[in-house]
């Protein structure tokens, strides 16, 4: 299922679009924020909320703190209904992840400013994969309600053909091209052989992406080396591998978690 581009806020050059508006009963939401040399005052209605820079640069600050963030850097906001200032360059683009529906208050002075005690920079916890790596940005959030990652895959490699019993996920390609196989429900018998030819296939490139349903068979093939941002429900060990180029079994692979 492709991501969406529903605009939920627009003023001058400031625009926020919702990428997950077509998911029924969502357990997370993902938004894209675009701006042009603008200072915005934002507050969010849920906690935590995560902001990741996917292009350009951004300063996020209040009277109490300031962080200057570049591509694939970001922070978690651990309090709701608190104001922060956002200043971006002329090509900046950010993704905002949250639990369920998110209300974004723009330009209001009705709330107090966010304090440094309620801000957490991204974790750099890295999981090595045969095809590249994952950086688990949200690994440092206590009782995390969603997982946020940077997925890096090298050209010519592919993920497992996999499914999840509980986990659902959304991916946005930031650079490169990813060919995604999808569109068929996994069988109940985990020893059953899957006919790859029965799956649909689509190539995604910059700022395009997809969502996988629970129990949907899927595989990602790196048509070129690519980076993506993934938000998902937090069941990160919930992986059934139907095929794998490195013969990895289902579930967590302890050797990949070196740090």
Backbone torsions as a table, in degrees:
resi	resn	phi	psi	omega
1	UNK	NA	122.8	-177.3
2	UNK	-68.5	150.6	171.9
3	UNK	-67.2	163.7	-178.1
4	UNK	-108.8	176.3	179.6
5	UNK	-136.9	36.3	-178.8
6	UNK	-66.6	119.1	179.6
7	UNK	-78.5	122.5	-179.3
8	UNK	-107.3	-13.2	174.3
9	UNK	-154.7	137.8	178.2
10	UNK	-151.5	126.5	175.3
11	UNK	-152.4	119.5	-174.3
12	UNK	54.0	-121.5	-179.2
13	UNK	-92.8	-2.0	-176.1
14	UNK	-86.9	123.4	-175.1
15	UNK	-142.2	134.3	174.5
16	UNK	-123.7	125.0	177.8
17	UNK	-119.0	147.2	-179.7
18	UNK	-97.7	125.0	-175.1
19	UNK	-92.2	-9.3	-174.6
20	UNK	-121.2	25.8	-174.6
21	UNK	-71.1	-13.5	-179.7
22	UNK	-96.6	8.1	178.1
23	UNK	-89.5	126.5	178.2
24	UNK	-79.3	137.1	179.2
25	UNK	48.2	57.5	-174.5
26	UNK	-68.5	145.8	174.3
27	UNK	-103.6	0.0	174.0
28	UNK	-155.7	164.4	174.4
29	UNK	-134.3	151.4	177.8
30	UNK	-134.7	132.1	-178.1
31	UNK	-126.1	154.5	172.8
32	UNK	-117.4	131.0	-179.6
33	UNK	-113.5	128.4	176.1
34	UNK	-126.9	143.4	-174.7
35	UNK	-153.3	169.4	179.0
36	UNK	-140.7	103.5	177.0
37	UNK	46.9	58.0	-169.9
38	UNK	-134.4	144.7	171.8
39	UNK	-106.5	125.6	-176.9
40	UNK	-122.7	147.1	172.3
41	UNK	-108.6	119.3	-173.3
42	UNK	-122.2	149.6	166.7
43	UNK	-140.9	155.3	-174.5
44	UNK	-124.9	148.0	-172.5
45	UNK	-92.2	-3.2	178.6
46	UNK	-127.5	159.9	172.3
47	UNK	-138.7	138.7	-3.9
48	UNK	-77.2	165.3	169.7
49	UNK	-130.4	137.7	-176.3
50	UNK	-117.5	135.4	178.2
51	UNK	-118.5	126.0	178.9
52	UNK	-127.3	131.8	177.9
53	UNK	-80.1	127.8	178.5
54	UNK	-114.2	-6.4	173.4
55	UNK	-163.0	149.6	178.8
56	UNK	69.4	-148.9	-179.1
57	UNK	-143.1	161.1	-177.9
58	UNK	-148.2	139.1	169.7
59	UNK	-103.4	127.0	176.2
60	UNK	-118.4	123.7	-169.3
61	UNK	-156.9	160.5	166.7
62	UNK	-139.4	-169.6	175.1
63	UNK	-67.4	-16.8	-173.8
64	UNK	-97.1	-21.2	-176.3
65	UNK	-159.4	165.6	172.8
66	UNK	-151.7	131.5	174.7
67	UNK	-125.6	129.8	174.6
68	UNK	-103.1	115.5	-169.7
69	UNK	-115.1	140.6	176.9
70	UNK	-111.5	-175.6	-176.8
71	UNK	-55.0	133.0	-179.6
72	UNK	67.2	19.8	169.2
73	UNK	-110.3	159.2	-179.7
74	UNK	-177.5	-173.3	-179.0
75	UNK	-150.5	161.5	176.2
76	UNK	-105.3	131.7	174.1
77	UNK	-96.5	118.7	-171.0
78	UNK	-102.9	17.9	177.0
79	UNK	-143.3	146.2	179.4
80	UNK	-101.8	158.8	177.1
81	UNK	57.0	42.0	173.7
82	UNK	-126.3	140.3	-175.2
83	UNK	-84.5	143.3	167.1
84	UNK	-137.1	157.7	177.9
85	UNK	-102.0	139.8	-179.8
86	UNK	-128.9	118.8	176.7
87	UNK	-120.4	125.7	-174.1
88	UNK	-125.7	160.6	176.4
89	UNK	-85.1	-178.3	-169.4
90	UNK	-75.7	-5.5	176.3
91	UNK	-123.0	15.6	-175.1
92	UNK	-69.2	145.0	173.2
93	UNK	-146.1	136.0	-178.4
94	UNK	-129.4	152.4	168.7
95	UNK	-108.2	142.9	179.6
96	UNK	-123.4	119.9	179.4
97	UNK	-110.0	144.8	-179.8
98	UNK	-154.4	173.1	171.4
99	UNK	-84.4	134.3	175.5
100	UNK	51.4	-145.0	-175.6
101	UNK	-77.9	140.5	-178.7
102	UNK	-121.0	128.8	172.3
103	UNK	-100.8	126.0	-178.1
104	UNK	-110.8	118.3	179.9
105	UNK	-94.2	119.7	-175.5
106	UNK	-108.0	125.8	171.3
107	UNK	78.0	7.0	-176.5
108	UNK	-84.6	151.3	172.7
109	UNK	-116.3	21.1	-174.4
110	UNK	-79.9	-13.0	-175.5
111	UNK	-116.9	157.3	173.9
112	UNK	-72.3	161.1	179.3
113	UNK	-74.2	151.5	175.9
114	UNK	-68.7	140.8	177.1
115	UNK	-101.5	162.7	-179.5
116	UNK	-63.4	-23.7	178.7
117	UNK	-67.3	-17.8	-177.3
118	UNK	-110.3	23.5	178.5
119	UNK	-127.7	137.1	-178.7
120	UNK	-136.8	120.2	176.1
121	UNK	-67.3	155.2	-177.2
122	UNK	-58.8	145.9	168.3
123	UNK	-70.0	147.1	173.9
124	UNK	-106.4	22.9	179.0
125	UNK	-59.2	121.3	-173.3
126	UNK	-116.5	132.9	176.8
127	UNK	-110.1	119.0	179.9
128	UNK	-80.5	134.7	179.8
129	UNK	-122.3	155.7	176.3
130	UNK	-59.3	-24.5	-176.6
131	UNK	-103.0	-2.5	-176.8
132	UNK	157.5	-124.3	-178.7
133	UNK	-162.1	163.5	171.6
134	UNK	-126.8	135.7	171.3
135	UNK	-108.6	120.3	-174.6
136	UNK	-92.7	90.2	-175.5
137	UNK	-59.3	-35.2	-172.2
138	UNK	-95.4	12.3	-177.8
139	UNK	-61.6	-24.5	-177.0
140	UNK	-94.9	9.3	174.9
141	UNK	-89.8	124.8	177.8
142	UNK	-66.7	135.3	178.5
143	UNK	49.8	48.4	-172.8
144	UNK	-57.1	127.9	179.9
145	UNK	-82.4	-15.1	176.6
146	UNK	-148.5	163.5	177.0
147	UNK	-115.4	137.1	179.6
148	UNK	-125.2	129.0	-174.6
149	UNK	-136.2	157.6	161.4
150	UNK	-104.4	119.9	178.0
151	UNK	-99.4	126.0	177.0
152	UNK	-121.7	121.7	179.9
153	UNK	-129.0	135.0	-178.0
154	UNK	-83.0	146.8	-178.3
155	UNK	-53.1	135.8	177.1
156	UNK	87.5	-7.7	178.9
157	UNK	-97.1	168.0	179.2
158	UNK	-148.0	154.6	176.0
159	UNK	-77.5	175.0	169.0
160	UNK	-59.7	154.0	159.9
161	UNK	-78.9	116.2	-166.7
162	UNK	-141.1	168.9	171.5
163	UNK	-149.5	168.5	-179.2
164	UNK	-132.4	135.4	178.9
165	UNK	-76.2	-30.0	-175.3
166	UNK	-128.2	-27.8	-172.1
167	UNK	-81.9	134.6	168.3
168	UNK	-119.4	155.6	-171.1
169	UNK	-153.3	154.6	175.6
170	UNK	-130.9	132.9	179.1
171	UNK	-120.2	139.7	173.9
172	UNK	-123.5	120.2	177.2
173	UNK	-73.2	128.6	179.7
174	UNK	-97.2	-41.5	172.8
175	UNK	-150.6	149.9	-177.1
176	UNK	92.6	-169.8	-177.8
177	UNK	-133.2	132.8	179.5
178	UNK	-122.6	128.7	175.2
179	UNK	-97.1	121.3	-173.9
180	UNK	-111.0	127.8	171.1
181	UNK	-97.2	137.0	-171.1
182	UNK	-166.0	179.9	163.6
183	UNK	98.7	12.4	178.5
184	UNK	-137.4	137.9	179.9
185	UNK	-74.9	140.3	179.1
186	UNK	-68.5	142.6	177.6
187	UNK	-72.4	162.1	178.7
188	UNK	-71.1	-34.3	-179.7
189	UNK	-81.6	109.6	-174.6
190	UNK	-72.7	-7.5	176.1
191	UNK	-95.0	-1.1	-178.7
192	UNK	-69.4	139.1	177.8
193	UNK	-79.4	133.3	-178.3
194	UNK	-97.7	131.2	174.2
195	UNK	-86.3	104.6	-177.4
196	UNK	-56.9	-32.2	-177.0
197	UNK	-65.2	-13.9	179.7
198	UNK	-87.2	-5.1	-179.2
199	UNK	-90.2	150.7	173.0
200	UNK	-77.1	162.6	-178.4
201	UNK	-142.0	137.4	177.2
202	UNK	-150.2	141.7	179.1
203	UNK	-98.3	131.7	178.5
204	UNK	-118.5	141.4	177.8
205	UNK	-130.7	-160.0	-167.8
206	UNK	-46.5	122.5	173.4
207	UNK	67.3	15.0	172.0
208	UNK	-110.1	162.2	-177.6
209	UNK	-174.8	-170.3	-171.0
210	UNK	-148.9	162.3	173.2
211	UNK	-123.2	137.6	176.0
212	UNK	-105.9	134.5	177.7
213	UNK	-80.5	161.6	171.3
214	UNK	-57.6	134.1	175.7
215	UNK	72.7	12.3	177.6
216	UNK	-88.1	129.1	173.6
217	UNK	-66.2	136.8	177.4
218	UNK	-159.4	153.6	176.5
219	UNK	-147.9	141.4	177.1
220	UNK	-112.7	129.0	-179.9
221	UNK	-116.6	127.1	-178.5
222	UNK	-79.7	99.9	175.8
223	UNK	-66.4	-38.4	164.5
224	UNK	-131.2	168.1	170.9
225	UNK	-55.8	133.6	-176.3
226	UNK	-141.9	157.2	171.2
227	UNK	-120.0	141.9	175.4
228	UNK	-139.0	157.2	168.2
229	UNK	-105.7	129.8	178.9
230	UNK	-118.6	132.7	167.6
231	UNK	-116.9	140.0	-176.7
232	UNK	-151.4	170.6	166.4
233	UNK	-67.9	162.5	-163.9
234	UNK	-84.5	9.0	-176.4
235	UNK	-82.6	73.3	-169.6
236	UNK	-73.1	-18.3	178.4
237	UNK	-92.4	0.8	-176.7
238	UNK	-86.0	81.0	-179.1
239	UNK	-134.3	119.9	171.1
240	UNK	-102.3	117.6	-177.9
241	UNK	-99.1	111.4	-179.2
242	UNK	-84.9	-33.3	172.7
243	UNK	-144.7	146.6	179.3
244	UNK	-155.3	129.8	-176.5
245	UNK	-65.4	-21.2	178.8
246	UNK	-106.8	12.4	178.7
247	UNK	57.1	35.7	176.5
248	UNK	-76.0	144.0	179.0
249	UNK	-81.4	175.3	177.6
250	UNK	-71.6	159.4	177.1
251	UNK	85.8	-167.6	-177.6
252	UNK	-70.5	135.8	175.6
253	UNK	-103.1	103.0	-172.0
254	UNK	-58.2	-35.5	-176.0
255	UNK	-67.4	-17.7	179.7
256	UNK	-80.4	-14.3	-174.9
257	UNK	-102.5	73.2	-174.9
258	UNK	-76.7	-18.7	-177.6
259	UNK	-122.8	NA	NA
